[in-house]
Amino acid sequence: MEKPTYTSKTKVTSANTAIALGSGDMEVFATPALVALMENAAMNAAKDQLPEGSTTVGAFIETTHVKPSPLGEEVSATAVLEKEEGRKLTFRITASDTKGTVGEATHIRYIVDRERFMSKL
């Protein structure tokens, strides 16, 4: 059976640069924006497998960001669900732009009941 996979994409704009997000002082795709794109891909890779009323929440991410992406570039992150252990889901994620790989990650998400999760706030 094919592993659940999803690719999320975004364009580098002035709103998601390191300078705009405060993670650096240059106009390149910010690491926090890369992490968010990676998490979005993982969330979407899992969503069709979930019971009614459930979602996933991020719990851990170990990532590399090895190459800058300039303004106007398209960045994509592809998440593959590698392992399911009860409510724990482990993803392998690769991010790239038109010039090649920009980062990789291992990401863990947990399946939670939406109402029960929000009731803990």
Biopython code that builds the backbone (N, CA, C, O; Angstrom):
import numpy as np
from Bio.PDB.StructureBuilder import StructureBuilder

atoms = [
    (1, "MET", "N", (0.834, -1.180, 0.000)),
    (1, "MET", "CA", (0.000, 0.000, 0.000)),
    (1, "MET", "C", (0.887, 1.254, 0.000)),
    (1, "MET", "O", (1.902, 1.310, 0.693)),
    (2, "GLU", "N", (0.489, 2.243, -0.778)),
    (2, "GLU", "CA", (1.263, 3.476, -0.881)),
    (2, "GLU", "C", (1.156, 4.299, 0.397)),
    (2, "GLU", "O", (0.080, 4.416, 0.984)),
    (3, "LYS", "N", (2.272, 4.863, 0.817)),
    (3, "LYS", "CA", (2.289, 5.683, 2.032)),
    (3, "LYS", "C", (1.613, 7.022, 1.763)),
    (3, "LYS", "O", (1.807, 7.614, 0.701)),
    (4, "PRO", "N", (0.810, 7.509, 2.732)),
    (4, "PRO", "CA", (0.199, 8.826, 2.563)),
    (4, "PRO", "C", (1.271, 9.899, 2.357)),
    (4, "PRO", "O", (2.253, 9.968, 3.096)),
    (5, "THR", "N", (1.060, 10.729, 1.340)),
    (5, "THR", "CA", (2.028, 11.757, 0.947)),
    (5, "THR", "C", (1.271, 13.019, 0.572)),
    (5, "THR", "O", (0.158, 12.956, 0.050)),
    (6, "TYR", "N", (1.886, 14.173, 0.841)),
    (6, "TYR", "CA", (1.280, 15.439, 0.435)),
    (6, "TYR", "C", (2.394, 16.447, 0.198)),
    (6, "TYR", "O", (3.404, 16.447, 0.902)),
    (7, "THR", "N", (2.203, 17.306, -0.798)),
    (7, "THR", "CA", (3.159, 18.381, -1.073)),
    (7, "THR", "C", (2.474, 19.725, -0.892)),
    (7, "THR", "O", (1.448, 19.998, -1.514)),
    (8, "SER", "N", (3.044, 20.557, -0.042)),
    (8, "SER", "CA", (2.585, 21.936, 0.157)),
    (8, "SER", "C", (3.570, 22.864, -0.543)),
    (8, "SER", "O", (4.775, 22.613, -0.555)),
    (9, "LYS", "N", (3.042, 23.939, -1.127)),
    (9, "LYS", "CA", (3.888, 24.881, -1.872)),
    (9, "LYS", "C", (3.591, 26.309, -1.446)),
    (9, "LYS", "O", (2.480, 26.629, -1.026)),
    (10, "THR", "N", (4.602, 27.163, -1.562)),
    (10, "THR", "CA", (4.430, 28.587, -1.308)),
    (10, "THR", "C", (5.452, 29.368, -2.123)),
    (10, "THR", "O", (6.480, 28.832, -2.538)),
    (11, "LYS", "N", (5.155, 30.621, -2.340)),
    (11, "LYS", "CA", (6.104, 31.536, -2.982)),
    (11, "LYS", "C", (6.811, 32.337, -1.902)),
    (11, "LYS", "O", (6.205, 32.689, -0.890)),
    (12, "VAL", "N", (8.084, 32.627, -2.110)),
    (12, "VAL", "CA", (8.811, 33.489, -1.187)),
    (12, "VAL", "C", (8.384, 34.925, -1.479)),
    (12, "VAL", "O", (8.572, 35.433, -2.585)),
    (13, "THR", "N", (7.806, 35.568, -0.461)),
    (13, "THR", "CA", (7.365, 36.961, -0.570)),
    (13, "THR", "C", (7.986, 37.746, 0.583)),
    (13, "THR", "O", (8.631, 37.170, 1.459)),
    (14, "SER", "N", (7.791, 39.041, 0.576)),
    (14, "SER", "CA", (8.341, 39.857, 1.663)),
    (14, "SER", "C", (7.731, 39.470, 3.014)),
    (14, "SER", "O", (8.317, 39.764, 4.056)),
    (15, "ALA", "N", (6.557, 38.810, 3.013)),
    (15, "ALA", "CA", (5.890, 38.432, 4.267)),
    (15, "ALA", "C", (6.493, 37.192, 4.938)),
    (15, "ALA", "O", (6.309, 37.004, 6.141)),
    (16, "ASN", "N", (7.213, 36.338, 4.187)),
    (16, "ASN", "CA", (7.759, 35.120, 4.792)),
    (16, "ASN", "C", (9.284, 35.047, 4.747)),
    (16, "ASN", "O", (9.871, 33.965, 4.761)),
    (17, "THR", "N", (9.906, 36.216, 4.692)),
    (17, "THR", "CA", (11.371, 36.251, 4.721)),
    (17, "THR", "C", (11.881, 36.247, 6.161)),
    (17, "THR", "O", (11.134, 36.485, 7.110)),
    (18, "ALA", "N", (13.170, 35.971, 6.286)),
    (18, "ALA", "CA", (13.802, 35.961, 7.610)),
    (18, "ALA", "C", (13.679, 37.323, 8.291)),
    (18, "ALA", "O", (13.449, 37.400, 9.498)),
    (19, "ILE", "N", (13.833, 38.387, 7.520)),
    (19, "ILE", "CA", (13.738, 39.722, 8.118)),
    (19, "ILE", "C", (12.305, 40.001, 8.601)),
    (19, "ILE", "O", (12.118, 40.601, 9.659)),
    (20, "ALA", "N", (11.298, 39.572, 7.833)),
    (20, "ALA", "CA", (9.902, 39.824, 8.218)),
    (20, "ALA", "C", (9.509, 39.018, 9.453)),
    (20, "ALA", "O", (8.758, 39.511, 10.295)),
    (21, "LEU", "N", (10.001, 37.799, 9.572)),
    (21, "LEU", "CA", (9.619, 36.937, 10.695)),
    (21, "LEU", "C", (10.549, 37.083, 11.896)),
    (21, "LEU", "O", (10.306, 36.494, 12.949)),
    (22, "GLY", "N", (11.617, 37.869, 11.736)),
    (22, "GLY", "CA", (12.504, 38.126, 12.860)),
    (22, "GLY", "C", (13.498, 37.022, 13.153)),
    (22, "GLY", "O", (14.117, 37.011, 14.217)),
    (23, "SER", "N", (13.660, 36.084, 12.215)),
    (23, "SER", "CA", (14.601, 34.982, 12.450)),
    (23, "SER", "C", (15.964, 35.245, 11.823)),
    (23, "SER", "O", (16.890, 34.448, 11.977)),
    (24, "GLY", "N", (16.083, 36.354, 11.123)),
    (24, "GLY", "CA", (17.338, 36.723, 10.479)),
    (24, "GLY", "C", (17.209, 38.134, 9.946)),
    (24, "GLY", "O", (16.208, 38.807, 10.189)),
    (25, "ASP", "N", (18.225, 38.588, 9.215)),
    (25, "ASP", "CA", (18.181, 39.964, 8.723)),
    (25, "ASP", "C", (18.379, 40.068, 7.216)),
    (25, "ASP", "O", (18.885, 41.068, 6.705)),
    (26, "MET", "N", (17.962, 38.991, 6.502)),
    (26, "MET", "CA", (18.070, 39.025, 5.043)),
    (26, "MET", "C", (16.727, 38.669, 4.409)),
    (26, "MET", "O", (15.882, 38.022, 5.027)),
    (27, "GLU", "N", (16.553, 39.110, 3.155)),
    (27, "GLU", "CA", (15.312, 38.839, 2.431)),
    (27, "GLU", "C", (15.413, 37.505, 1.692)),
    (27, "GLU", "O", (15.489, 37.460, 0.464)),
    (28, "VAL", "N", (15.411, 36.419, 2.472)),
    (28, "VAL", "CA", (15.374, 35.055, 1.960)),
    (28, "VAL", "C", (14.299, 34.306, 2.742)),
    (28, "VAL", "O", (13.873, 34.762, 3.803)),
    (29, "PHE", "N", (13.860, 33.162, 2.225)),
    (29, "PHE", "CA", (12.823, 32.365, 2.881)),
    (29, "PHE", "C", (13.265, 32.028, 4.300)),
    (29, "PHE", "O", (14.349, 31.482, 4.506)),
    (30, "ALA", "N", (12.423, 32.353, 5.271)),
    (30, "ALA", "CA", (12.751, 32.172, 6.681)),
    (30, "ALA", "C", (12.643, 30.710, 7.104)),
    (30, "ALA", "O", (11.788, 29.972, 6.614)),
    (31, "THR", "N", (13.514, 30.306, 8.013)),
    (31, "THR", "CA", (13.431, 28.953, 8.559)),
    (31, "THR", "C", (12.082, 28.704, 9.240)),
    (31, "THR", "O", (11.518, 27.627, 9.047)),
    (32, "PRO", "N", (11.530, 29.643, 10.029)),
    (32, "PRO", "CA", (10.197, 29.384, 10.600)),
    (32, "PRO", "C", (9.123, 29.170, 9.527)),
    (32, "PRO", "O", (8.191, 28.393, 9.732)),
    (33, "ALA", "N", (9.247, 29.850, 8.394)),
    (33, "ALA", "CA", (8.294, 29.655, 7.291)),
    (33, "ALA", "C", (8.480, 28.275, 6.670)),
    (33, "ALA", "O", (7.507, 27.632, 6.277)),
    (34, "LEU", "N", (9.727, 27.821, 6.580)),
    (34, "LEU", "CA", (10.008, 26.482, 6.064)),
    (34, "LEU", "C", (9.411, 25.420, 6.988)),
    (34, "LEU", "O", (8.798, 24.459, 6.524)),
    (35, "VAL", "N", (9.594, 25.600, 8.288)),
    (35, "VAL", "CA", (9.036, 24.654, 9.257)),
    (35, "VAL", "C", (7.511, 24.615, 9.151)),
    (35, "VAL", "O", (6.918, 23.537, 9.182)),
    (36, "ALA", "N", (6.877, 25.770, 9.027)),
    (36, "ALA", "CA", (5.422, 25.819, 8.894)),
    (36, "ALA", "C", (4.961, 25.111, 7.618)),
    (36, "ALA", "O", (3.955, 24.402, 7.632)),
    (37, "LEU", "N", (5.685, 25.298, 6.526)),
    (37, "LEU", "CA", (5.346, 24.629, 5.275)),
    (37, "LEU", "C", (5.474, 23.115, 5.428)),
    (37, "LEU", "O", (4.633, 22.364, 4.933)),
    (38, "MET", "N", (6.522, 22.671, 6.110)),
    (38, "MET", "CA", (6.733, 21.243, 6.356)),
    (38, "MET", "C", (5.598, 20.666, 7.209)),
    (38, "MET", "O", (5.067, 19.598, 6.905)),
    (39, "GLU", "N", (5.236, 21.373, 8.268)),
    (39, "GLU", "CA", (4.143, 20.905, 9.127)),
    (39, "GLU", "C", (2.830, 20.854, 8.358)),
    (39, "GLU", "O", (2.038, 19.928, 8.540)),
    (40, "ASN", "N", (2.595, 21.840, 7.501)),
    (40, "ASN", "CA", (1.374, 21.862, 6.707)),
    (40, "ASN", "C", (1.303, 20.632, 5.793)),
    (40, "ASN", "O", (0.242, 20.025, 5.649)),
    (41, "ALA", "N", (2.421, 20.273, 5.185)),
    (41, "ALA", "CA", (2.447, 19.096, 4.316)),
    (41, "ALA", "C", (2.134, 17.829, 5.108)),
    (41, "ALA", "O", (1.381, 16.976, 4.639)),
    (42, "ALA", "N", (2.708, 17.700, 6.306)),
    (42, "ALA", "CA", (2.456, 16.520, 7.137)),
    (42, "ALA", "C", (0.995, 16.467, 7.584)),
    (42, "ALA", "O", (0.360, 15.414, 7.523)),
    (43, "MET", "N", (0.469, 17.602, 8.031)),
    (43, "MET", "CA", (-0.933, 17.656, 8.459)),
    (43, "MET", "C", (-1.846, 17.191, 7.323)),
    (43, "MET", "O", (-2.767, 16.404, 7.545)),
    (44, "ASN", "N", (-1.590, 17.675, 6.118)),
    (44, "ASN", "CA", (-2.422, 17.314, 4.978)),
    (44, "ASN", "C", (-2.210, 15.872, 4.513)),
    (44, "ASN", "O", (-3.134, 15.256, 3.984)),
    (45, "ALA", "N", (-1.016, 15.333, 4.701)),
    (45, "ALA", "CA", (-0.767, 13.935, 4.338)),
    (45, "ALA", "C", (-1.586, 12.993, 5.207)),
    (45, "ALA", "O", (-1.985, 11.920, 4.756)),
    (46, "ALA", "N", (-1.840, 13.390, 6.455)),
    (46, "ALA", "CA", (-2.537, 12.518, 7.405)),
    (46, "ALA", "C", (-4.043, 12.694, 7.416)),
    (46, "ALA", "O", (-4.757, 11.789, 7.848)),
    (47, "LYS", "N", (-4.550, 13.830, 6.954)),
    (47, "LYS", "CA", (-5.945, 14.185, 7.232)),
    (47, "LYS", "C", (-6.975, 13.205, 6.690)),
    (47, "LYS", "O", (-8.026, 13.034, 7.306)),
    (48, "ASP", "N", (-6.715, 12.565, 5.575)),
    (48, "ASP", "CA", (-7.692, 11.636, 5.014)),
    (48, "ASP", "C", (-7.737, 10.302, 5.757)),
    (48, "ASP", "O", (-8.640, 9.497, 5.529)),
    (49, "GLN", "N", (-6.773, 10.065, 6.637)),
    (49, "GLN", "CA", (-6.700, 8.813, 7.385)),
    (49, "GLN", "C", (-7.356, 8.910, 8.764)),
    (49, "GLN", "O", (-7.443, 7.916, 9.485)),
    (50, "LEU", "N", (-7.814, 10.105, 9.128)),
    (50, "LEU", "CA", (-8.238, 10.350, 10.510)),
    (50, "LEU", "C", (-9.701, 10.017, 10.760)),
    (50, "LEU", "O", (-10.541, 10.139, 9.869)),
    (51, "PRO", "N", (-9.999, 9.589, 12.009)),
    (51, "PRO", "CA", (-11.395, 9.385, 12.383)),
    (51, "PRO", "C", (-12.134, 10.727, 12.420)),
    (51, "PRO", "O", (-11.517, 11.779, 12.587)),
    (52, "GLU", "N", (-13.441, 10.677, 12.265)),
    (52, "GLU", "CA", (-14.293, 11.867, 12.334)),
    (52, "GLU", "C", (-14.044, 12.624, 13.641)),
    (52, "GLU", "O", (-13.958, 12.010, 14.704)),
    (53, "GLY", "N", (-13.928, 13.958, 13.566)),
    (53, "GLY", "CA", (-13.735, 14.775, 14.763)),
    (53, "GLY", "C", (-12.301, 14.843, 15.244)),
    (53, "GLY", "O", (-12.023, 15.439, 16.284)),
    (54, "SER", "N", (-11.375, 14.232, 14.492)),
    (54, "SER", "CA", (-9.964, 14.224, 14.893)),
    (54, "SER", "C", (-9.137, 15.124, 13.992)),
    (54, "SER", "O", (-9.539, 15.460, 12.878)),
    (55, "THR", "N", (-7.985, 15.503, 14.496)),
    (55, "THR", "CA", (-6.988, 16.226, 13.725)),
    (55, "THR", "C", (-5.627, 15.770, 14.238)),
    (55, "THR", "O", (-5.545, 14.884, 15.089)),
    (56, "THR", "N", (-4.566, 16.372, 13.724)),
    (56, "THR", "CA", (-3.233, 16.079, 14.251)),
    (56, "THR", "C", (-2.612, 17.361, 14.764)),
    (56, "THR", "O", (-2.913, 18.453, 14.281)),
    (57, "VAL", "N", (-1.742, 17.215, 15.749)),
    (57, "VAL", "CA", (-0.984, 18.348, 16.278)),
    (57, "VAL", "C", (0.496, 18.003, 16.235)),
    (57, "VAL", "O", (0.895, 16.865, 16.486)),
    (58, "GLY", "N", (1.298, 19.005, 15.913)),
    (58, "GLY", "CA", (2.739, 18.804, 15.869)),
    (58, "GLY", "C", (3.312, 18.700, 17.267)),
    (58, "GLY", "O", (2.911, 19.434, 18.171)),
    (59, "ALA", "N", (4.264, 17.772, 17.441)),
    (59, "ALA", "CA", (4.877, 17.574, 18.749)),
    (59, "ALA", "C", (6.399, 17.675, 18.699)),
    (59, "ALA", "O", (7.033, 17.995, 19.704)),
    (60, "PHE", "N", (6.984, 17.405, 17.541)),
    (60, "PHE", "CA", (8.446, 17.377, 17.422)),
    (60, "PHE", "C", (8.803, 17.603, 15.966)),
    (60, "PHE", "O", (8.142, 17.088, 15.064)),
    (61, "ILE", "N", (9.861, 18.384, 15.745)),
    (61, "ILE", "CA", (10.421, 18.485, 14.396)),
    (61, "ILE", "C", (11.919, 18.688, 14.520)),
    (61, "ILE", "O", (12.397, 19.526, 15.285)),
    (62, "GLU", "N", (12.637, 17.904, 13.752)),
    (62, "GLU", "CA", (14.095, 18.055, 13.650)),
    (62, "GLU", "C", (14.352, 18.353, 12.184)),
    (62, "GLU", "O", (14.054, 17.539, 11.311)),
    (63, "THR", "N", (14.910, 19.533, 11.923)),
    (63, "THR", "CA", (15.005, 19.971, 10.536)),
    (63, "THR", "C", (16.360, 20.572, 10.204)),
    (63, "THR", "O", (17.088, 21.059, 11.069)),
    (64, "THR", "N", (16.663, 20.517, 8.921)),
    (64, "THR", "CA", (17.809, 21.245, 8.386)),
    (64, "THR", "C", (17.265, 22.262, 7.389)),
    (64, "THR", "O", (16.250, 22.030, 6.733)),
    (65, "HIS", "N", (17.951, 23.378, 7.289)),
    (65, "HIS", "CA", (17.636, 24.397, 6.273)),
    (65, "HIS", "C", (18.987, 24.744, 5.677)),
    (65, "HIS", "O", (19.736, 25.539, 6.245)),
    (66, "VAL", "N", (19.303, 24.149, 4.529)),
    (66, "VAL", "CA", (20.681, 24.155, 4.033)),
    (66, "VAL", "C", (20.962, 25.119, 2.886)),
    (66, "VAL", "O", (22.116, 25.293, 2.493)),
    (67, "LYS", "N", (19.907, 25.753, 2.340)),
    (67, "LYS", "CA", (20.125, 26.640, 1.203)),
    (67, "LYS", "C", (19.085, 27.742, 1.206)),
    (67, "LYS", "O", (17.912, 27.475, 1.468)),
    (68, "PRO", "N", (19.487, 28.990, 0.918)),
    (68, "PRO", "CA", (18.516, 30.081, 0.883)),
    (68, "PRO", "C", (17.671, 30.054, -0.384)),
    (68, "PRO", "O", (18.116, 29.602, -1.439)),
    (69, "SER", "N", (16.440, 30.548, -0.255)),
    (69, "SER", "CA", (15.542, 30.701, -1.406)),
    (69, "SER", "C", (15.179, 32.180, -1.498)),
    (69, "SER", "O", (14.694, 32.756, -0.524)),
    (70, "PRO", "N", (15.409, 32.807, -2.661)),
    (70, "PRO", "CA", (15.197, 34.251, -2.810)),
    (70, "PRO", "C", (13.736, 34.625, -3.020)),
    (70, "PRO", "O", (12.889, 33.764, -3.255)),
    (71, "LEU", "N", (13.455, 35.912, -2.931)),
    (71, "LEU", "CA", (12.133, 36.448, -3.239)),
    (71, "LEU", "C", (11.685, 35.954, -4.622)),
    (71, "LEU", "O", (12.476, 35.930, -5.565)),
    (72, "GLY", "N", (10.417, 35.564, -4.728)),
    (72, "GLY", "CA", (9.859, 35.106, -5.993)),
    (72, "GLY", "C", (9.990, 33.617, -6.245)),
    (72, "GLY", "O", (9.307, 33.075, -7.114)),
    (73, "GLU", "N", (10.849, 32.953, -5.505)),
    (73, "GLU", "CA", (11.065, 31.511, -5.678)),
    (73, "GLU", "C", (9.879, 30.725, -5.134)),
    (73, "GLU", "O", (9.241, 31.159, -4.175)),
    (74, "GLU", "N", (9.575, 29.573, -5.730)),
    (74, "GLU", "CA", (8.557, 28.677, -5.178)),
    (74, "GLU", "C", (9.269, 27.602, -4.365)),
    (74, "GLU", "O", (10.226, 26.981, -4.829)),
    (75, "VAL", "N", (8.782, 27.395, -3.143)),
    (75, "VAL", "CA", (9.335, 26.370, -2.258)),
    (75, "VAL", "C", (8.237, 25.331, -2.014)),
    (75, "VAL", "O", (7.087, 25.683, -1.753)),
    (76, "SER", "N", (8.602, 24.059, -2.102)),
    (76, "SER", "CA", (7.644, 22.993, -1.835)),
    (76, "SER", "C", (8.199, 22.070, -0.754)),
    (76, "SER", "O", (9.411, 21.897, -0.624)),
    (77, "ALA", "N", (7.290, 21.485, 0.014)),
    (77, "ALA", "CA", (7.657, 20.505, 1.040)),
    (77, "ALA", "C", (6.785, 19.278, 0.837)),
    (77, "ALA", "O", (5.559, 19.378, 0.794)),
    (78, "THR", "N", (7.417, 18.126, 0.714)),
    (78, "THR", "CA", (6.696, 16.874, 0.521)),
    (78, "THR", "C", (6.865, 16.010, 1.758)),
    (78, "THR", "O", (7.980, 15.655, 2.141)),
    (79, "ALA", "N", (5.730, 15.676, 2.380)),
    (79, "ALA", "CA", (5.725, 14.855, 3.588)),
    (79, "ALA", "C", (5.246, 13.450, 3.246)),
    (79, "ALA", "O", (4.270, 13.271, 2.518)),
    (80, "VAL", "N", (5.947, 12.465, 3.782)),
    (80, "VAL", "CA", (5.579, 11.065, 3.613)),
    (80, "VAL", "C", (5.387, 10.474, 5.003)),
    (80, "VAL", "O", (6.275, 10.559, 5.851)),
    (81, "LEU", "N", (4.214, 9.870, 5.232)),
    (81, "LEU", "CA", (3.958, 9.213, 6.515)),
    (81, "LEU", "C", (4.740, 7.909, 6.535)),
    (81, "LEU", "O", (4.415, 6.966, 5.814)),
    (82, "GLU", "N", (5.780, 7.864, 7.374)),
    (82, "GLU", "CA", (6.676, 6.717, 7.429)),
    (82, "GLU", "C", (6.267, 5.663, 8.446)),
    (82, "GLU", "O", (6.473, 4.469, 8.228)),
    (83, "LYS", "N", (5.677, 6.111, 9.578)),
    (83, "LYS", "CA", (5.382, 5.162, 10.646)),
    (83, "LYS", "C", (4.170, 5.608, 11.441)),
    (83, "LYS", "O", (4.015, 6.791, 11.742)),
    (84, "GLU", "N", (3.308, 4.652, 11.781)),
    (84, "GLU", "CA", (2.151, 4.887, 12.642)),
    (84, "GLU", "C", (2.279, 3.994, 13.863)),
    (84, "GLU", "O", (2.404, 2.775, 13.746)),
    (85, "GLU", "N", (2.248, 4.618, 15.044)),
    (85, "GLU", "CA", (2.298, 3.871, 16.302)),
    (85, "GLU", "C", (1.163, 4.390, 17.172)),
    (85, "GLU", "O", (1.346, 5.327, 17.949)),
    (86, "GLY", "N", (-0.006, 3.781, 17.041)),
    (86, "GLY", "CA", (-1.173, 4.279, 17.763)),
    (86, "GLY", "C", (-1.508, 5.678, 17.278)),
    (86, "GLY", "O", (-1.758, 5.890, 16.091)),
    (87, "ARG", "N", (-1.512, 6.643, 18.215)),
    (87, "ARG", "CA", (-1.821, 8.039, 17.857)),
    (87, "ARG", "C", (-0.606, 8.785, 17.320)),
    (87, "ARG", "O", (-0.751, 9.900, 16.818)),
    (88, "LYS", "N", (0.578, 8.207, 17.411)),
    (88, "LYS", "CA", (1.826, 8.869, 16.999)),
    (88, "LYS", "C", (2.122, 8.596, 15.524)),
    (88, "LYS", "O", (2.191, 7.446, 15.091)),
    (89, "LEU", "N", (2.294, 9.680, 14.767)),
    (89, "LEU", "CA", (2.602, 9.593, 13.339)),
    (89, "LEU", "C", (3.970, 10.215, 13.084)),
    (89, "LEU", "O", (4.240, 11.330, 13.531)),
    (90, "THR", "N", (4.832, 9.500, 12.369)),
    (90, "THR", "CA", (6.174, 9.999, 12.062)),
    (90, "THR", "C", (6.297, 10.213, 10.550)),
    (90, "THR", "O", (6.015, 9.319, 9.752)),
    (91, "PHE", "N", (6.722, 11.411, 10.186)),
    (91, "PHE", "CA", (6.848, 11.806, 8.784)),
    (91, "PHE", "C", (8.299, 12.082, 8.414)),
    (91, "PHE", "O", (9.098, 12.526, 9.240)),
    (92, "ARG", "N", (8.620, 11.809, 7.152)),
    (92, "ARG", "CA", (9.875, 12.234, 6.544)),
    (92, "ARG", "C", (9.488, 13.331, 5.562)),
    (92, "ARG", "O", (8.593, 13.142, 4.738)),
    (93, "ILE", "N", (10.157, 14.476, 5.645)),
    (93, "ILE", "CA", (9.786, 15.625, 4.809)),
    (93, "ILE", "C", (11.022, 16.139, 4.079)),
    (93, "ILE", "O", (12.095, 16.283, 4.664)),
    (94, "THR", "N", (10.845, 16.412, 2.791)),
    (94, "THR", "CA", (11.905, 17.015, 1.988)),
    (94, "THR", "C", (11.358, 18.301, 1.387)),
    (94, "THR", "O", (10.261, 18.318, 0.830)),
    (95, "ALA", "N", (12.128, 19.374, 1.503)),
    (95, "ALA", "CA", (11.746, 20.668, 0.940)),
    (95, "ALA", "C", (12.715, 21.033, -0.178)),
    (95, "ALA", "O", (13.914, 20.766, -0.103)),
    (96, "SER", "N", (12.158, 21.652, -1.217)),
    (96, "SER", "CA", (13.014, 22.041, -2.335)),
    (96, "SER", "C", (12.474, 23.300, -3.007)),
    (96, "SER", "O", (11.319, 23.686, -2.825)),
    (97, "ASP", "N", (13.347, 23.921, -3.786)),
    (97, "ASP", "CA", (12.925, 25.001, -4.669)),
    (97, "ASP", "C", (13.370, 24.613, -6.071)),
    (97, "ASP", "O", (13.760, 23.465, -6.286)),
    (98, "THR", "N", (13.325, 25.527, -7.029)),
    (98, "THR", "CA", (13.646, 25.156, -8.407)),
    (98, "THR", "C", (15.116, 24.790, -8.599)),
    (98, "THR", "O", (15.488, 24.244, -9.638)),
    (99, "LYS", "N", (15.946, 25.085, -7.612)),
    (99, "LYS", "CA", (17.372, 24.776, -7.727)),
    (99, "LYS", "C", (17.779, 23.522, -6.947)),
    (99, "LYS", "O", (18.949, 23.139, -6.962)),
    (100, "GLY", "N", (16.816, 22.876, -6.260)),
    (100, "GLY", "CA", (17.142, 21.643, -5.535)),
    (100, "GLY", "C", (16.683, 21.658, -4.093)),
    (100, "GLY", "O", (15.874, 22.492, -3.685)),
    (101, "THR", "N", (17.211, 20.725, -3.335)),
    (101, "THR", "CA", (16.818, 20.550, -1.935)),
    (101, "THR", "C", (17.254, 21.739, -1.093)),
    (101, "THR", "O", (18.393, 22.197, -1.186)),
    (102, "VAL", "N", (16.322, 22.240, -0.258)),
    (102, "VAL", "CA", (16.642, 23.330, 0.661)),
    (102, "VAL", "C", (16.585, 22.886, 2.122)),
    (102, "VAL", "O", (17.115, 23.570, 2.997)),
    (103, "GLY", "N", (15.940, 21.737, 2.393)),
    (103, "GLY", "CA", (15.866, 21.263, 3.773)),
    (103, "GLY", "C", (15.207, 19.907, 3.869)),
    (103, "GLY", "O", (14.547, 19.444, 2.938)),
    (104, "GLU", "N", (15.403, 19.273, 5.030)),
    (104, "GLU", "CA", (14.799, 17.980, 5.318)),
    (104, "GLU", "C", (14.366, 17.971, 6.770)),
    (104, "GLU", "O", (14.876, 18.736, 7.588)),
    (105, "ALA", "N", (13.415, 17.094, 7.086)),
    (105, "ALA", "CA", (12.944, 17.030, 8.463)),
    (105, "ALA", "C", (12.405, 15.654, 8.800)),
    (105, "ALA", "O", (11.970, 14.895, 7.935)),
    (106, "THR", "N", (12.450, 15.363, 10.091)),
    (106, "THR", "CA", (11.687, 14.281, 10.698)),
    (106, "THR", "C", (10.680, 14.992, 11.579)),
    (106, "THR", "O", (11.047, 15.854, 12.377)),
    (107, "HIS", "N", (9.417, 14.635, 11.440)),
    (107, "HIS", "CA", (8.350, 15.346, 12.138)),
    (107, "HIS", "C", (7.395, 14.344, 12.766)),
    (107, "HIS", "O", (6.986, 13.377, 12.124)),
    (108, "ILE", "N", (7.042, 14.581, 14.025)),
    (108, "ILE", "CA", (6.082, 13.735, 14.731)),
    (108, "ILE", "C", (4.823, 14.544, 15.008)),
    (108, "ILE", "O", (4.888, 15.665, 15.511)),
    (109, "ARG", "N", (3.681, 13.962, 14.673)),
    (109, "ARG", "CA", (2.375, 14.536, 14.964)),
    (109, "ARG", "C", (1.578, 13.497, 15.730)),
    (109, "ARG", "O", (1.804, 12.296, 15.582)),
    (110, "TYR", "N", (0.639, 13.964, 16.555)),
    (110, "TYR", "CA", (-0.241, 13.070, 17.290)),
    (110, "TYR", "C", (-1.679, 13.297, 16.864)),
    (110, "TYR", "O", (-2.101, 14.431, 16.642)),
    (111, "ILE", "N", (-2.421, 12.216, 16.754)),
    (111, "ILE", "CA", (-3.847, 12.295, 16.461)),
    (111, "ILE", "C", (-4.560, 12.664, 17.758)),
    (111, "ILE", "O", (-4.370, 12.023, 18.792)),
    (112, "VAL", "N", (-5.382, 13.710, 17.684)),
    (112, "VAL", "CA", (-6.147, 14.145, 18.858)),
    (112, "VAL", "C", (-7.602, 14.370, 18.461)),
    (112, "VAL", "O", (-7.910, 14.650, 17.302)),
    (113, "ASP", "N", (-8.484, 14.243, 19.440)),
    (113, "ASP", "CA", (-9.882, 14.606, 19.267)),
    (113, "ASP", "C", (-9.962, 16.123, 19.398)),
    (113, "ASP", "O", (-9.525, 16.677, 20.407)),
    (114, "ARG", "N", (-10.510, 16.798, 18.400)),
    (114, "ARG", "CA", (-10.543, 18.264, 18.391)),
    (114, "ARG", "C", (-11.179, 18.848, 19.652)),
    (114, "ARG", "O", (-10.594, 19.714, 20.302)),
    (115, "GLU", "N", (-12.380, 18.373, 19.995)),
    (115, "GLU", "CA", (-13.109, 18.936, 21.142)),
    (115, "GLU", "C", (-12.362, 18.705, 22.449)),
    (115, "GLU", "O", (-12.235, 19.620, 23.263)),
    (116, "ARG", "N", (-11.871, 17.496, 22.651)),
    (116, "ARG", "CA", (-11.145, 17.184, 23.890)),
    (116, "ARG", "C", (-9.879, 18.033, 23.990)),
    (116, "ARG", "O", (-9.544, 18.534, 25.064)),
    (117, "PHE", "N", (-9.179, 18.192, 22.869)),
    (117, "PHE", "CA", (-7.959, 18.995, 22.851)),
    (117, "PHE", "C", (-8.258, 20.449, 23.222)),
    (117, "PHE", "O", (-7.576, 21.030, 24.067)),
    (118, "MET", "N", (-9.269, 21.030, 22.593)),
    (118, "MET", "CA", (-9.611, 22.440, 22.852)),
    (118, "MET", "C", (-10.170, 22.646, 24.239)),
    (118, "MET", "O", (-10.044, 23.739, 24.792)),
    (119, "SER", "N", (-10.788, 21.626, 24.822)),
    (119, "SER", "CA", (-11.360, 21.769, 26.160)),
    (119, "SER", "C", (-10.276, 21.890, 27.240)),
    (119, "SER", "O", (-10.566, 22.272, 28.374)),
    (120, "LYS", "N", (-9.034, 21.565, 26.886)),
    (120, "LYS", "CA", (-7.924, 21.637, 27.844)),
    (120, "LYS", "C", (-7.328, 23.041, 27.951)),
    (120, "LYS", "O", (-6.464, 23.290, 28.792)),
    (121, "LEU", "N", (-7.785, 23.943, 27.107)),
    (121, "LEU", "CA", (-7.233, 25.311, 27.125)),
    (121, "LEU", "C", (-7.724, 26.116, 28.309)),
    (121, "LEU", "O", (-7.351, 27.279, 28.463)),
]
sb = StructureBuilder()
sb.init_structure("model")
sb.init_model(0)
sb.init_chain("A")
sb.init_seg("    ")
for serial, (resi, resn, name, xyz) in enumerate(atoms, 1):
    if name == "N":
        sb.init_residue(resn, " ", resi, " ")
    sb.init_atom(name, np.array(xyz, "f"), 0.0, 1.0, " ", f" {name:<3s}", serial, name[0])
structure = sb.get_structure()
